[in-house]
């Protein structure tokens, strides 16, 4: 869908599901996907980065950042309480952050205005470092990182050796998959 309000509508559905205690990992994933594709499909024509950053992109970014904060706090609780990762009230497993979440999150972060490079690089770095910590790095995450991060940020996050190999590898998913095999074992599960 190219509807510029799809991220907002998806977040509304998620809020309803959460109120009914029916939200699951898939529910969150659909909202992040809506945010990532809203941002990608809402770029207006023009050379001025600030003008191209449309209202729908701003909304998608705010929704995604709120979702990330919620999911990351749940993941933090899960990491600090490894003995019991279920919700005692209803027996549901707590939500786990997946490579899909990080791929979509990185794509949304890529639409932060280029006029704020330090803020953008910091957000991308934090998301990728969390992805590494959670062992969710794969070819799709690497492609998303490479498509949104500056060369210097890629170099800092991947290390110069991997970053130099990334330029050619990221053109195809099979190239990204080969590069994904070279990341530290702790970054994958």
C-alpha positions as CSV (number, residue, x, y, z in Angstrom):
1,X,0.0,0.0,0.0
2,X,1.2,3.5,-0.8
3,X,-1.2,5.1,1.7
4,X,0.8,7.7,3.6
5,X,-1.2,7.0,6.8
6,X,-0.6,3.3,6.9
7,X,1.9,3.5,9.8
8,X,-0.6,5.5,11.8
9,X,-3.4,3.1,11.0
10,X,-1.2,0.0,11.8
11,X,-0.2,1.6,15.2
12,X,-3.9,2.1,16.0
13,X,-4.6,-1.5,15.3
14,X,-1.6,-2.5,17.6
15,X,-2.9,-0.2,20.3
16,X,-6.3,-2.0,20.2
17,X,-4.6,-5.4,20.2
18,X,-2.5,-4.4,23.2
19,X,-5.5,-3.2,25.1
20,X,-7.1,-6.6,24.5
21,X,-3.9,-8.4,25.4
22,X,-3.7,-9.9,22.0
23,X,-0.6,-8.3,20.6
24,X,2.2,-10.6,19.7
25,X,5.5,-10.4,17.9
26,X,3.8,-10.4,14.5
27,X,1.6,-7.5,15.5
28,X,4.7,-5.4,16.3
29,X,6.4,-6.6,13.1
30,X,3.6,-5.5,10.9
31,X,3.6,-2.0,12.4
32,X,7.4,-1.7,11.9
33,X,7.0,-2.9,8.3
34,X,4.3,-0.3,7.7
35,X,6.6,2.4,9.1
36,X,9.5,1.3,7.0
37,X,7.5,1.2,3.8
38,X,5.6,4.4,4.5
39,X,8.9,6.2,4.9
40,X,10.2,4.6,1.7
41,X,7.1,5.4,-0.3
42,X,6.6,8.9,0.9
43,X,9.6,10.7,-0.2
44,X,8.5,13.8,-2.1
45,X,10.3,15.1,-5.1
46,X,12.9,17.8,-4.6
47,X,16.5,18.4,-3.7
48,X,16.0,19.9,-0.2
49,X,16.3,17.1,2.4
50,X,14.2,19.0,4.9
51,X,11.4,19.5,2.4
52,X,11.4,15.8,1.4
53,X,11.0,14.7,5.0
54,X,7.3,14.6,4.8
55,X,4.7,14.5,7.6
56,X,4.1,10.8,6.9
57,X,7.8,10.1,7.3
58,X,7.9,12.0,10.6
59,X,4.9,10.1,11.8
60,X,6.4,6.7,10.7
61,X,9.7,7.5,12.4
62,X,7.9,8.6,15.7
63,X,5.8,5.4,15.7
64,X,8.8,3.2,15.0
65,X,10.9,4.9,17.7
66,X,8.1,4.4,20.2
67,X,7.7,0.8,19.2
68,X,11.5,0.2,19.5
69,X,11.6,1.8,23.0
70,X,8.7,-0.4,24.1
71,X,10.2,-3.6,22.6
72,X,13.7,-2.8,23.8
73,X,12.4,-2.3,27.4
74,X,10.6,-5.6,27.2
75,X,13.8,-7.2,25.9
76,X,15.8,-5.6,28.7
77,X,13.4,-7.0,31.3
78,X,13.8,-10.4,29.7
79,X,17.6,-10.2,29.7
80,X,17.7,-9.2,33.4
81,X,15.2,-12.0,34.4
82,X,16.5,-14.9,32.3
83,X,14.9,-17.5,34.7
84,X,11.4,-16.6,33.7
85,X,10.6,-15.2,30.3
86,X,6.9,-15.6,30.4
87,X,4.1,-13.3,31.4
88,X,2.8,-14.9,34.6
89,X,-0.7,-13.5,34.1
90,X,-1.4,-15.2,30.8
91,X,1.5,-17.6,30.2
92,X,2.5,-15.9,27.0
93,X,6.2,-15.7,26.1
94,X,7.5,-12.1,26.1
95,X,8.2,-10.6,22.7
96,X,11.6,-11.3,21.3
97,X,13.3,-8.9,18.9
98,X,14.1,-10.5,15.6
99,X,16.2,-9.7,12.6
100,X,13.0,-8.5,10.9
101,X,12.4,-5.9,13.6
102,X,16.0,-4.6,13.3
103,X,15.8,-4.6,9.4
104,X,12.7,-2.6,9.4
105,X,13.9,-0.3,12.2
106,X,17.1,0.4,10.3
107,X,15.2,1.2,7.2
108,X,13.0,3.7,9.1
109,X,16.0,5.3,10.8
110,X,17.5,5.8,7.3
111,X,14.8,8.4,6.7
112,X,16.0,10.7,9.5
113,X,17.0,14.0,7.9
114,X,20.5,14.0,6.5
115,X,20.8,17.5,7.9
116,X,21.2,15.9,11.4
117,X,24.0,13.4,10.6
118,X,25.2,12.9,14.2
119,X,21.7,12.2,15.5
120,X,21.0,9.8,12.6
121,X,24.4,8.0,13.0
122,X,23.8,7.7,16.7
123,X,20.4,6.1,16.2
124,X,21.6,3.7,13.5
125,X,24.6,2.7,15.7
126,X,22.4,2.1,18.7
127,X,20.0,-0.1,16.7
128,X,22.8,-2.1,15.1
129,X,24.7,-2.6,18.4
130,X,21.4,-3.8,20.0
131,X,20.9,-6.2,17.0
132,X,24.5,-7.5,17.5
133,X,23.9,-7.9,21.3
134,X,20.7,-9.9,20.6
135,X,22.4,-12.1,18.0
136,X,20.1,-11.1,15.2
137,X,22.6,-9.9,12.5
138,X,21.9,-11.5,9.1
139,X,22.1,-10.6,5.4
140,X,19.0,-8.5,5.5
141,X,20.1,-6.5,8.5
142,X,23.5,-5.9,6.9
143,X,21.8,-4.7,3.7
144,X,19.6,-2.4,5.7
145,X,22.6,-1.0,7.6
146,X,24.6,-0.5,4.5
147,X,21.7,1.3,2.8
148,X,21.2,3.8,5.6
149,X,24.5,4.3,7.4
150,X,27.3,6.6,6.3
151,X,30.6,4.9,5.2
152,X,32.2,6.0,8.5
153,X,29.4,4.6,10.6
154,X,29.6,1.3,8.7
155,X,33.4,1.2,9.2
156,X,33.0,1.8,13.0
157,X,30.2,-0.8,13.3
158,X,31.5,-3.5,11.1
159,X,35.2,-2.9,11.4
160,X,37.3,-1.7,8.4
161,X,37.9,-5.2,6.9
162,X,34.2,-6.1,6.7
163,X,33.1,-2.5,5.8
164,X,35.5,-2.6,2.8
165,X,34.1,-5.9,1.7
166,X,30.5,-4.6,2.1
167,X,30.5,-2.2,-0.8
168,X,30.4,-4.8,-3.5
169,X,28.7,-7.5,-1.4
170,X,25.6,-5.4,-0.6
171,X,24.4,-5.2,-4.1
172,X,22.7,-8.6,-3.9
173,X,21.2,-10.6,-1.0
174,X,23.6,-13.5,-1.8
175,X,26.6,-11.2,-1.5
176,X,25.2,-9.9,1.8
177,X,24.7,-13.5,2.9
178,X,28.4,-14.2,2.2
179,X,29.4,-11.2,4.3
180,X,27.0,-12.2,7.1
181,X,29.0,-15.4,7.4
182,X,32.1,-13.3,8.3
183,X,30.6,-11.4,11.2
184,X,31.5,-12.4,14.7
185,X,29.7,-15.5,16.0
186,X,28.2,-13.4,18.9
187,X,26.3,-11.3,16.4
188,X,24.3,-14.3,15.2
189,X,22.3,-17.2,16.6
